[in-house]
Amino acid sequence: MQCGESGRSMMMEKDHPSANAAVPQSSSHSRKNIHEENFFHKPYTNLGFHNPVKITEKSTRFRGWLVRRLCYIVFMFDRKIELENTTDVHDKICNSKRVQDVVAQGLSSKFGNTAVFSASRGLSANGWKKEVLRIVGQIQSPLSTFLIRLLGWGMLKLLNRAFVNVQLHLGQLEMLRIACKKNPQMPVVFLSTHMSQMDGLLLPILLISCGFQMPRVVWGAEVSSPGLRAVLKRFGALFFPLRRECLDNPEFSLLSKAVFASYVEQLLGGGHHLLIFLMKPFTGTWHLSSESRQCLELVLDALQNGASPDVLIVPVGLSYDSVPDCTCTRFSTSVGTILLTILRMLIWQFGCVRIDFAQPFSLKEYITNDAVLNFSTRISPEELLMPVILGKRSYFPNAEREWEPKPELCEKLHDQEKGVIERLSLHTLSGGVSCSALMTVSIVSALLLHKHREGVFLSQLIKDFSWLCEEIIFRNFDVGFSGRRIDLVKHALHILQHCIKLYHLNFGDIYIILRNEESAFITLSQHSTSLLPVFIQEAIGACAVNALLTEKATFVSPMMSHLDILLDEEHLNQKIHCLFNLLPRDILLLPPCCSSYAFCQDVLDTMIQHGLLIMKEAPSQVPACDTGRRRFTEKLMWKAMDDFDDSDSDYNEDIGKRLFTVGETESCPDFFSFLCHLLRPILKIYARTAAFLNEPISGRTDAEYEKQLELFLQKMARIDGSYECMNRNLVAVAVKTFKELGVLQESTGDAKVSLHLSETFSSEENLHVLRTFIQQFIYDD
């Protein structure tokens, strides 16, 4: 069952509730009693959904009075947990060619300047082995079945208390089970989105409870407590070797990398599963992390070195109504922060959770296809976009539209390994996000932030919620809820109660306004990010239309409505290409197999299909005699132009002359502004980064420059209230984009890499051109 099909099955009940129904309020000392039946129809389970944290007597093999009271314990202690032969793995790591090569080069960490550990030189045979085993101890520890079952029991009880529902689709589980049974010895690598620090515990427990092998989980550097690391390693966690030691000793860094790579080879070679998170939590954007790229590189090396014949890749999408992590726990994880998160989960409820598994695929097959279909003519953003920004060229060279497969690329896979990993990361991230369900809190947050920033009545919010859900499902995305609209909206407002104010009016309605607080806007912005992948094509098209309207505003009468301004297809395509090439691909979530030309054509077609653009005839155009043909083509105007016969020369001449006006949908007249606001945070950060280029740059590293830029953005946000632009991850994205465009350049000196402004933008004139170029896409209310 596809995700889109399940979303269509969970349509909301069309109710007409009284708007004066009280929105639930909660107190800090009492737990809100939210019943699951308010959010899901009774036949919900018949649609194939399963709540794995709701354990009953029927979930076990046993029956009886005692089993009913100890069902969670009985269930977890009945799970099968596969252990690995630790001694055998250690010996294989020590004897691996990768580790032996590093040791042979004299790069051991603690044994002075001795070059080679060999029996012929009379050196200790165990000296280097102890060092390797010490590094292995930093990476992992033997699994503890008792600890896994104990933590599993506690996590299932905690999740059942903290969340209204944890949803898994049985069809997706069966698809995964069949893929694993085809080759039981094939390792599975789960590549997941990352929303909470609890994900590293949540996913393994849910996989165990569903009868799958528990994967090893790669954790990031945010876990700083040695005691917590030791406990998590017994639970199956993997950690990169301590970075402090790597920085202090470059030789230790090389040895630790070799040991970690060898361990991944042995892990996958033994048929064990691995879980890698593609991004860091709480980023407010879909941005690939450096740790995920490093882990994927090790997986690719293991496959190429023959550690495993093949690897099964499974993209995973995670969706939360609200994550249980406290604000103070989001950048570091220790025993104290874990206890604080557990305490929050015991006191409050955080809505629903949804886990989705996308279609598994073979890594070996993906590499083969990537090698054959890889574009060798891709142009860098600087060469592509900078001449257009500076007015030196008014068109985009179409380097991706026509290409030929190059089989010789298969022989150069090692030289292109970095590109393969980048494309694989984007492919799996796009798959994980595409299969992720949209939750009630995300939808309500987007409406409050991007559509009703000044306030809205509850009755109107319920109508807009229903409209936006239909738009999401229409685009083949799933929603993770079902039930009456008023229950769903009240549920979302209850979770967002710290971000909003409610005013009960005399005529029975409730008026909702946003709190003018930094934390409120940041929270709403993080929740609403989930909607950007759904409407990314329309959002880019709307911003491109806004740029074209801004240009034409100086040439038309002030009394003329923007709905009456004619937009020609050629210039509109130009604006779409400009914005597309300005935004990074991990923000666009564009699969690497999709070319920019095809994407931009889809943007225009989608705008026409959804009524955001209305086709108009040119005033001087003579009506065609073949009216039957014209009526037919008007009905199919959203179709690709290549679908029609190339021999129809009259029709082909009209392709570049099509004119459009901005359309308004009947269900939501301000849909255009809503779409523009979805991209507004990243575009506004780009514009302010361009404004910050006047400040001294030379001599600053990336981290120092990003810190100064973040302070500048905070200052500007407090002036105009655009707190959603205070996103440190989008700051890093903006700096990276400006480096790719050639605006910022790197120079090496004094043993560090520093930034400086390129010569082209040393002049104020070119800086002004850059700011104007970015500013044209930002919609001003």
KOLDO-510064 format. One record per residue (C-alpha): residue number from 1; residue in three letters; x, y, z. Coordinates in steps of 0.5 Angstrom, whole numbers, m for minus. Layout:
! KOLDO-510064
NUM ALA X Y Z
...
***
This chain:
! KOLDO-510064
1 MET 0 0 0
2 GLN 3 7 m2
3 CYS 3 12 3
4 GLY m1 17 m2
5 GLU m6 11 m2
6 SER m6 11 6
7 GLY m7 18 6
8 ARG m13 19 2
9 SER m16 13 6
10 MET m16 18 12
11 MET m20 23 10
12 MET m23 28 16
13 GLU m30 27 18
14 LYS m34 34 15
15 ASP m37 36 21
16 HIS m39 43 22
17 PRO m38 44 30
18 SER m40 50 34
19 ALA m34 54 34
20 ASN m35 56 42
21 ALA m32 49 44
22 ALA m27 50 49
23 VAL m20 49 46
24 PRO m16 45 52
25 GLN m12 48 57
26 SER m7 44 61
27 SER m4 46 68
28 SER 3 44 69
29 HIS 2 40 75
30 SER m3 35 72
31 ARG m3 31 66
32 LYS m8 32 60
33 ASN m13 26 59
34 ILE m13 26 51
35 HIS m17 19 48
36 GLU m14 16 42
37 GLU m21 15 40
38 ASN m22 22 39
39 PHE m17 22 33
40 PHE m18 16 30
41 HIS m24 12 27
42 LYS m25 5 29
43 PRO m24 2 23
44 TYR m17 6 23
45 THR m13 m1 24
46 ASN m17 m4 18
47 LEU m13 1 14
48 GLY m7 m3 16
49 PHE m4 1 21
50 HIS m1 m2 28
51 ASN 1 1 34
52 PRO 7 m3 36
53 VAL 8 1 43
54 LYS 1 m2 45
55 ILE 2 m9 48
56 THR m3 m13 51
57 GLU m4 m21 53
58 LYS m5 m22 45
59 SER 2 m19 43
60 THR 5 m25 47
61 ARG 5 m33 46
62 PHE 2 m33 53
63 ARG m4 m32 57
64 GLY m7 m32 64
65 TRP m8 m27 69
66 LEU m1 m25 71
67 VAL 1 m25 63
68 ARG m4 m19 63
69 ARG m1 m15 68
70 LEU 6 m16 66
71 CYS 5 m17 58
72 TYR 11 m11 57
73 ILE 16 m15 61
74 VAL 14 m22 58
75 PHE 14 m19 51
76 MET 21 m16 51
77 PHE 24 m22 54
78 ASP 21 m26 49
79 ARG 24 m22 43
80 LYS 30 m25 40
81 ILE 36 m21 40
82 GLU 42 m23 35
83 LEU 49 m22 38
84 GLU 56 m22 35
85 ASN 62 m26 36
86 THR 66 m20 39
87 THR 73 m24 40
88 ASP 73 m26 33
89 VAL 71 m19 30
90 HIS 77 m16 34
91 ASP 82 m20 31
92 LYS 79 m19 24
93 ILE 80 m11 25
94 CYS 87 m12 28
95 ASN 89 m16 22
96 SER 85 m12 17
97 LYS 89 m9 11
98 ARG 87 m2 12
99 VAL 89 m2 20
100 GLN 96 m6 18
101 ASP 97 m1 13
102 VAL 97 5 18
103 VAL 101 1 23
104 ALA 106 m1 18
105 GLN 107 7 16
106 GLY 109 8 23
107 LEU 102 12 25
108 SER 101 9 31
109 SER 99 13 37
110 LYS 102 11 43
111 PHE 109 8 41
112 GLY 113 14 40
113 ASN 117 14 33
114 THR 118 7 32
115 ALA 116 6 24
116 VAL 114 m1 24
117 PHE 111 m6 28
118 SER 114 m13 26
119 ALA 117 m19 29
120 SER 123 m18 25
121 ARG 125 m12 29
122 GLY 124 m15 35
123 LEU 118 m11 37
124 SER 112 m13 42
125 ALA 107 m16 38
126 ASN 101 m14 43
127 GLY 103 m6 43
128 TRP 99 m4 37
129 LYS 94 m9 38
130 LYS 92 m6 45
131 GLU 92 1 42
132 VAL 87 m2 36
133 LEU 83 m5 41
134 ARG 82 1 46
135 ILE 80 5 39
136 VAL 75 m1 38
137 GLY 72 0 45
138 GLN 71 8 44
139 ILE 67 6 38
140 GLN 63 0 41
141 SER 62 m5 46
142 PRO 59 m12 46
143 LEU 51 m12 47
144 SER 48 m14 53
145 THR 41 m17 52
146 PHE 39 m16 59
147 LEU 40 m9 58
148 ILE 37 m9 51
149 ARG 30 m12 54
150 LEU 30 m8 60
151 LEU 31 m1 56
152 GLY 26 m4 51
153 TRP 21 m5 57
154 GLY 22 2 60
155 MET 22 5 53
156 LEU 15 2 51
157 LYS 12 4 57
158 LEU 14 11 57
159 LEU 12 12 49
160 ASN 6 9 51
161 ARG 5 14 56
162 ALA 8 20 53
163 PHE 5 19 46
164 VAL m3 18 44
165 ASN m1 14 38
166 VAL 5 11 35
167 GLN 4 9 28
168 LEU 7 4 23
169 HIS 4 1 17
170 LEU 3 m6 17
171 GLY 4 m6 9
172 GLN 11 m3 9
173 LEU 13 m8 15
174 GLU 11 m13 10
175 MET 15 m10 4
176 LEU 21 m10 9
177 ARG 20 m17 11
178 ILE 20 m20 4
179 ALA 26 m16 2
180 CYS 30 m18 8
181 LYS 28 m26 7
182 LYS 30 m26 0
183 ASN 37 m26 2
184 PRO 38 m27 10
185 GLN 45 m25 10
186 MET 45 m19 6
187 PRO 46 m13 11
188 VAL 41 m7 12
189 VAL 42 0 12
190 PHE 37 4 15
191 LEU 38 12 13
192 SER 33 16 17
193 THR 31 23 18
194 HIS 32 25 25
195 MET 27 29 29
196 SER 29 28 36
197 GLN 35 25 41
198 MET 30 20 43
199 ASP 30 17 35
200 GLY 36 13 37
201 LEU 33 9 42
202 LEU 26 9 39
203 LEU 27 6 32
204 PRO 31 0 35
205 ILE 26 m2 40
206 LEU 20 m1 35
207 LEU 24 m6 30
208 ILE 25 m11 35
209 SER 18 m11 37
210 CYS 16 m12 30
211 GLY 21 m18 30
212 PHE 27 m15 26
213 GLN 34 m15 28
214 MET 36 m10 32
215 PRO 41 m5 28
216 ARG 47 m2 31
217 VAL 46 6 31
218 VAL 51 11 29
219 TRP 50 17 34
220 GLY 53 24 34
221 ALA 58 28 38
222 GLU 52 31 42
223 VAL 53 25 47
224 SER 58 28 51
225 SER 58 24 58
226 PRO 62 18 58
227 GLY 57 14 63
228 LEU 52 15 58
229 ARG 56 13 52
230 ALA 58 7 56
231 VAL 51 5 57
232 LEU 49 7 50
233 LYS 54 2 47
234 ARG 52 m4 51
235 PHE 45 m2 47
236 GLY 48 m2 40
237 ALA 50 5 40
238 LEU 56 7 35
239 PHE 61 13 36
240 PHE 66 16 33
241 PRO 73 16 36
242 LEU 74 22 41
243 ARG 75 28 37
244 ARG 79 31 42
245 GLU 85 26 41
246 CYS 84 26 34
247 LEU 86 33 34
248 ASP 91 33 39
249 ASN 95 27 35
250 PRO 94 27 27
251 GLU 97 20 27
252 PHE 91 17 32
253 SER 86 20 27
254 LEU 89 16 22
255 LEU 89 10 26
256 SER 82 11 29
257 LYS 79 12 22
258 ALA 82 6 19
259 VAL 79 2 25
260 PHE 72 5 25
261 ALA 72 3 17
262 SER 74 m4 19
263 TYR 69 m5 24
264 VAL 64 m3 19
265 GLU 66 m8 14
266 GLN 66 m13 19
267 LEU 59 m11 22
268 LEU 56 m11 15
269 GLY 60 m17 13
270 GLY 57 m21 19
271 GLY 50 m19 16
272 HIS 48 m14 22
273 HIS 44 m8 21
274 LEU 46 m1 21
275 LEU 42 5 23
276 ILE 45 12 20
277 PHE 41 19 21
278 LEU 42 23 15
279 MET 41 30 19
280 LYS 42 33 26
281 PRO 35 34 30
282 PHE 32 41 31
283 THR 35 44 25
284 GLY 29 47 22
285 THR 31 45 15
286 TRP 33 38 11
287 HIS 40 39 11
288 LEU 45 33 11
289 SER 50 32 16
290 SER 57 31 15
291 GLU 57 25 20
292 SER 52 22 15
293 ARG 56 23 9
294 GLN 62 20 13
295 CYS 58 14 15
296 LEU 56 13 8
297 GLU 63 13 5
298 LEU 65 7 10
299 VAL 59 3 8
300 LEU 60 4 0
301 ASP 68 3 2
302 ALA 65 m4 5
303 LEU 61 m6 m1
304 GLN 67 m4 m6
305 ASN 72 m8 m2
306 GLY 68 m14 m2
307 ALA 66 m14 5
308 SER 59 m16 3
309 PRO 56 m18 m4
310 ASP 51 m13 m3
311 VAL 47 m8 2
312 LEU 40 m7 2
313 ILE 38 1 3
314 VAL 32 3 7
315 PRO 30 10 7
316 VAL 26 12 14
317 GLY 21 18 15
318 LEU 20 20 22
319 SER 14 25 24
320 TYR 12 28 31
321 ASP 7 32 33
322 SER 12 35 38
323 VAL 18 32 40
324 PRO 19 31 48
325 ASP 26 34 48
326 CYS 27 40 52
327 THR 30 46 49
328 CYS 36 46 54
329 THR 38 39 51
330 ARG 38 40 44
331 PHE 45 41 43
332 SER 48 36 48
333 THR 46 30 51
334 SER 48 28 58
335 VAL 45 23 63
336 GLY 42 30 66
337 THR 38 32 60
338 ILE 36 25 59
339 LEU 33 25 66
340 LEU 30 31 64
341 THR 27 29 58
342 ILE 24 23 61
343 LEU 21 27 66
344 ARG 17 31 61
345 MET 15 25 58
346 LEU 12 23 64
347 ILE 8 29 65
348 TRP 6 31 59
349 GLN 3 28 52
350 PHE 6 30 46
351 GLY 1 28 41
352 CYS 2 22 35
353 VAL 9 19 32
354 ARG 9 16 25
355 ILE 14 12 22
356 ASP 15 10 15
357 PHE 19 6 11
358 ALA 20 7 4
359 GLN 22 2 m2
360 PRO 28 m1 0
361 PHE 33 m2 m6
362 SER 40 m5 m7
363 LEU 46 m1 m6
364 LYS 50 m5 m11
365 GLU 45 m4 m17
366 TYR 44 4 m15
367 ILE 52 5 m16
368 THR 52 1 m23
369 ASN 46 6 m25
370 ASP 49 12 m22
371 ALA 56 10 m26
372 VAL 52 10 m32
373 LEU 47 15 m32
374 ASN 52 20 m28
375 PHE 52 27 m32
376 SER 59 29 m33
377 THR 57 36 m36
378 ARG 54 39 m30
379 ILE 56 46 m29
380 SER 58 49 m22
381 PRO 53 54 m19
382 GLU 58 60 m20
383 GLU 59 59 m28
384 LEU 52 58 m28
385 LEU 48 63 m24
386 MET 54 69 m23
387 PRO 54 71 m31
388 VAL 46 72 m30
389 ILE 46 76 m23
390 LEU 51 81 m26
391 GLY 48 82 m33
392 LYS 53 79 m37
393 ARG 48 73 m40
394 SER 41 73 m40
395 TYR 40 65 m41
396 PHE 42 59 m38
397 PRO 46 54 m42
398 ASN 42 47 m42
399 ALA 48 42 m40
400 GLU 43 37 m37
401 ARG 38 37 m42
402 GLU 41 32 m47
403 TRP 46 27 m45
404 GLU 49 20 m47
405 PRO 51 15 m42
406 LYS 58 14 m41
407 PRO 60 7 m39
408 GLU 67 8 m38
409 LEU 65 12 m32
410 CYS 64 5 m29
411 GLU 71 4 m29
412 LYS 72 11 m25
413 LEU 68 10 m19
414 HIS 73 10 m14
415 ASP 75 17 m17
416 GLN 68 20 m17
417 GLU 66 17 m10
418 LYS 65 23 m7
419 GLY 60 25 m12
420 VAL 56 18 m11
421 ILE 56 19 m4
422 GLU 53 26 m5
423 ARG 48 23 m10
424 LEU 46 17 m5
425 SER 45 22 1
426 LEU 40 26 m3
427 HIS 36 20 m6
428 THR 35 17 1
429 LEU 34 24 4
430 SER 29 25 m1
431 GLY 26 18 m1
432 GLY 25 19 7
433 VAL 22 26 7
434 SER 17 24 1
435 CYS 14 18 5
436 SER 14 22 12
437 ALA 7 23 14
438 LEU 5 31 15
439 MET 2 31 22
440 THR m3 36 25
441 VAL 1 41 29
442 SER 6 42 23
443 ILE m1 44 19
444 VAL m3 48 24
445 SER 3 52 25
446 ALA 4 53 18
447 LEU m3 56 17
448 LEU m1 61 24
449 LEU 6 63 21
450 HIS 5 64 14
451 LYS m3 65 13
452 HIS m5 68 19
453 ARG 0 71 23
454 GLU m4 77 25
455 GLY m9 73 28
456 VAL m15 68 26
457 PHE m22 66 28
458 LEU m22 58 30
459 SER m28 57 26
460 GLN m24 60 20
461 LEU m18 56 22
462 ILE m22 49 22
463 LYS m24 51 15
464 ASP m17 53 13
465 PHE m14 46 16
466 SER m19 42 12
467 TRP m17 46 5
468 LEU m9 45 7
469 CYS m10 37 8
470 GLU m14 36 2
471 GLU m8 40 m2
472 ILE m3 35 1
473 ILE m7 29 0
474 PHE m8 31 m7
475 ARG 0 32 m8
476 ASN 1 25 m6
477 PHE 3 26 1
478 ASP 1 22 7
479 VAL m3 25 13
480 GLY m2 22 20
481 PHE m8 23 23
482 SER m16 22 22
483 GLY m22 24 26
484 ARG m26 30 26
485 ARG m23 37 24
486 ILE m25 40 31
487 ASP m22 35 35
488 LEU m15 35 31
489 VAL m15 43 31
490 LYS m16 43 38
491 HIS m11 38 39
492 ALA m6 42 35
493 LEU m7 48 39
494 HIS m6 45 46
495 ILE 1 42 44
496 LEU 2 50 41
497 GLN m1 53 47
498 HIS 6 56 49
499 CYS 6 60 42
500 ILE m1 63 42
501 LYS m6 67 46
502 LEU m13 65 46
503 TYR m19 70 47
504 HIS m26 68 48
505 LEU m31 72 44
506 ASN m38 74 46
507 PHE m41 71 40
508 GLY m38 64 41
509 ASP m32 64 37
510 ILE m25 64 39
511 TYR m19 69 37
512 ILE m12 66 36
513 ILE m6 70 36
514 LEU 1 69 36
515 ARG 5 71 42
516 ASN 10 76 40
517 GLU 16 72 43
518 GLU 22 69 40
519 SER 21 62 42
520 ALA 14 62 39
521 PHE 16 64 32
522 ILE 22 59 32
523 THR 18 53 35
524 LEU 12 55 29
525 SER 18 55 24
526 GLN 21 49 26
527 HIS 14 45 25
528 SER 12 48 19
529 THR 18 46 15
530 SER 15 39 14
531 LEU 10 43 9
532 LEU 16 45 4
533 PRO 17 39 1
534 VAL 10 38 m1
535 PHE 9 45 m4
536 ILE 17 46 m6
537 GLN 15 47 m14
538 GLU 9 51 m13
539 ALA 13 56 m8
540 ILE 19 56 m13
541 GLY 14 58 m18
542 ALA 10 63 m14
543 CYS 17 67 m12
544 ALA 19 67 m19
545 VAL 12 70 m21
546 ASN 13 75 m15
547 ALA 20 77 m18
548 LEU 17 78 m25
549 LEU 11 82 m22
550 THR 16 86 m18
551 GLU 20 88 m25
552 LYS 14 90 m29
553 ALA 11 94 m23
554 THR 15 100 m25
555 PHE 12 99 m32
556 VAL 4 99 m31
557 SER m1 103 m28
558 PRO m1 103 m20
559 MET m8 102 m21
560 MET m7 96 m25
561 SER m8 89 m20
562 HIS m3 84 m20
563 LEU m8 79 m23
564 ASP m9 83 m29
565 ILE m1 83 m31
566 LEU 1 79 m37
567 LEU 7 75 m36
568 ASP 11 71 m41
569 GLU 13 64 m41
570 GLU 20 66 m43
571 HIS 22 71 m37
572 LEU 18 67 m32
573 ASN 22 60 m34
574 GLN 28 65 m33
575 LYS 26 67 m26
576 ILE 25 60 m24
577 HIS 31 57 m27
578 CYS 35 63 m23
579 LEU 31 61 m16
580 PHE 32 54 m17
581 ASN 40 55 m18
582 LEU 40 59 m12
583 LEU 37 54 m7
584 PRO 42 48 m5
585 ARG 39 41 m7
586 ASP 38 39 0
587 ILE 33 44 1
588 LEU 30 43 m5
589 LEU 30 35 m4
590 LEU 31 34 m11
591 PRO 33 27 m13
592 PRO 40 27 m17
593 CYS 36 23 m23
594 CYS 32 29 m24
595 SER 35 35 m28
596 SER 34 42 m27
597 TYR 31 43 m34
598 ALA 25 38 m32
599 PHE 24 40 m25
600 CYS 23 48 m28
601 GLN 18 45 m33
602 ASP 15 41 m28
603 VAL 14 48 m24
604 LEU 11 51 m29
605 ASP 6 46 m31
606 THR 4 45 m23
607 MET 3 52 m23
608 ILE m2 52 m29
609 GLN m5 45 m26
610 HIS m7 48 m19
611 GLY m10 54 m22
612 LEU m4 59 m20
613 LEU m3 61 m27
614 ILE m8 62 m32
615 MET m6 62 m39
616 LYS m8 68 m44
617 GLU m8 69 m51
618 ALA m3 75 m53
619 PRO m8 81 m55
620 SER m5 81 m63
621 GLN m6 73 m64
622 VAL m11 71 m69
623 PRO m15 66 m67
624 ALA m14 59 m70
625 CYS m19 56 m75
626 ASP m18 49 m72
627 THR m23 51 m66
628 GLY m24 44 m64
629 ARG m16 43 m64
630 ARG m16 49 m59
631 ARG m21 47 m54
632 PHE m17 40 m54
633 THR m10 43 m52
634 GLU m13 48 m47
635 LYS m16 42 m43
636 LEU m9 39 m43
637 MET m5 46 m43
638 TRP m1 43 m36
639 LYS 2 37 m40
640 ALA 9 37 m43
641 MET 9 41 m50
642 ASP 13 35 m52
643 ASP 7 31 m52
644 PHE 5 34 m59
645 ASP 7 32 m66
646 ASP 14 36 m67
647 SER 11 37 m74
648 ASP 6 42 m72
649 SER 10 48 m73
650 ASP 5 53 m72
651 TYR 3 50 m65
652 ASN 11 50 m64
653 GLU 12 57 m65
654 ASP 6 59 m60
655 ILE 10 55 m55
656 GLY 15 61 m53
657 LYS 9 66 m54
658 ARG 5 63 m48
659 LEU 2 69 m43
660 PHE 0 68 m36
661 THR m4 72 m31
662 VAL m4 70 m23
663 GLY m10 66 m21
664 GLU m13 65 m15
665 THR m16 59 m12
666 GLU m23 59 m10
667 SER m22 55 m4
668 CYS m16 60 m2
669 PRO m15 66 m5
670 ASP m9 68 m1
671 PHE m6 61 m3
672 PHE 0 65 m7
673 SER 2 69 m1
674 PHE 2 63 3
675 LEU 7 59 m2
676 CYS 12 65 m2
677 HIS 12 65 5
678 LEU 14 58 5
679 LEU 21 60 2
680 ARG 21 67 6
681 PRO 26 65 12
682 ILE 32 62 7
683 LEU 31 67 2
684 LYS 31 73 8
685 ILE 37 70 11
686 TYR 40 70 4
687 ALA 39 77 3
688 ARG 41 79 10
689 THR 48 75 9
690 ALA 49 79 2
691 ALA 48 85 7
692 PHE 53 83 12
693 LEU 58 83 6
694 ASN 60 90 8
695 GLU 63 88 14
696 PRO 70 86 15
697 ILE 71 79 13
698 SER 78 77 12
699 GLY 82 73 17
700 ARG 76 69 19
701 THR 74 62 19
702 ASP 68 59 17
703 ALA 66 58 24
704 GLU 68 65 26
705 TYR 64 68 20
706 GLU 58 64 21
707 LYS 58 66 29
708 GLN 58 74 27
709 LEU 53 73 21
710 GLU 48 69 26
711 LEU 49 75 31
712 PHE 47 80 26
713 LEU 41 76 24
714 GLN 39 76 31
715 LYS 39 83 31
716 MET 35 84 25
717 ALA 30 79 27
718 ARG 29 83 33
719 ILE 28 89 29
720 ASP 23 87 25
721 GLY 20 81 28
722 SER 22 76 23
723 TYR 25 71 29
724 GLU 24 65 24
725 CYS 30 67 21
726 MET 34 66 27
727 ASN 36 59 25
728 ARG 44 57 25
729 ASN 43 51 20
730 LEU 40 56 15
731 VAL 46 61 17
732 ALA 51 55 15
733 VAL 47 53 8
734 ALA 47 61 6
735 VAL 55 61 7
736 LYS 56 55 3
737 THR 52 57 m2
738 PHE 55 64 m3
739 LYS 62 60 m3
740 GLU 59 56 m9
741 LEU 57 62 m12
742 GLY 64 65 m12
743 VAL 62 71 m7
744 LEU 66 68 m1
745 GLN 73 65 m3
746 GLU 77 61 2
747 SER 85 62 3
748 THR 90 58 7
749 GLY 95 62 12
750 ASP 97 61 19
751 ALA 95 54 19
752 LYS 88 55 18
753 VAL 83 56 12
754 SER 80 63 12
755 LEU 75 67 8
756 HIS 75 73 4
757 LEU 71 77 m1
758 SER 72 76 m8
759 GLU 75 81 m12
760 THR 68 81 m17
761 PHE 64 83 m10
762 SER 69 88 m7
763 SER 65 94 m11
764 GLU 59 97 m8
765 GLU 56 96 m15
766 ASN 56 89 m15
767 LEU 54 88 m8
768 HIS 48 92 m9
769 VAL 46 88 m16
770 LEU 47 81 m12
771 ARG 42 84 m6
772 THR 37 86 m11
773 PHE 37 79 m15
774 ILE 36 76 m8
775 GLN 31 81 m6
776 GLN 26 80 m12
777 PHE 24 73 m10
778 ILE 22 75 m3
779 TYR 15 77 m2
780 ASP 13 83 2
781 ASP 6 84 5
***
